Amino acid sequence: MSVKRYVLDGQAIQSLDSFYKEIEKVFPLPDYFGRNLDALADVLTTDLGGPCEILWENAEVSKQAMKRDFPRIRTVLKRVAREREDIKVVFR
């Protein structure tokens, strides 16, 4: 089975709002997605087909721009990867 890769562009992610814009562009999210981290965790753990890899390119650029929001998002993504063996998260 092939692994689906979802690539987030860290150059485009400079705020929480731009993060949501990027994931709405990259992920096949349902119409009811709520644009908050709890909703993101729910969608990724229940609605996203696997196996897949979430690759955050230029993560350091986002980290510098987003300040405290970046670790919050990273925590959610890592938690999803722990809960689902078929999802891998990479920050590069």
Disulfide bonds with the S-S distance in Angstrom:
none
